[in-house]
Amino acid sequence: MTDFDGPAVRLTAWVHGRVQGVGFRWWTRSRALELGLDGAATNLADGRVQVVAEGTRSACEKLLAALNSDATPGRVQLVVERWSEARGVQKGFEER
């Protein structure tokens, strides 16, 4: 996928805090779909949520800003991010 924003990128974000059992994955999915991103939000055994999103750099940056905002369900304490080249994911955005 390419457009005026350049080639597709992959954002992997690990979200720490009170983010399970509060609608966080659903909320993240809604934001990602609004931005045209593909990927998934997954609960991890240690209480974090892992978000993998692929799309334009600007759309991924907007999702990252949303993850770091005060608008999220629950309570986000820390977001650790990693950027890489897009590898291709299933179209759409799912909760796991």
KARALIN-V240797 format. One record per pair of residues at least 12 apart in sequence whose C-alpha atoms are under 6 Angstrom apart, sorted by the first residue. I is the first residue (numbers start at 1). J is the second residue. D is the distance in whole Angstrom. If there is no record, write none. Layout:
BEGIN
I;J;D  I;J;D
END
This chain:
BEGIN
8;55;5  8;56;5  8;86;6  9;54;6  9;55;6  9;57;6  9;85;5  9;86;4  10;53;6  10;54;4  10;83;6  10;84;5  10;85;6  10;86;5  11;52;6  11;53;5  11;82;6  11;83;5  12;51;6  12;52;5  12;81;6  12;82;5  13;50;6  13;51;5  13;80;5  13;81;4  14;49;6  14;50;5  14;79;6  14;80;5  15;48;5  15;49;5  15;79;5  16;48;5  16;76;6  16;77;6  16;78;5  17;75;6  17;76;5  17;77;5  18;74;5  18;75;5  19;74;5  22;73;6  22;74;6  24;73;5  25;41;6  25;95;6  29;93;6  35;59;6  37;54;6  37;55;5  38;53;6  38;54;5  38;91;5  38;92;5  38;93;5  39;52;5  39;53;5  39;93;5  40;52;5  40;93;5  40;94;5  40;95;6  41;95;5  42;96;5
END
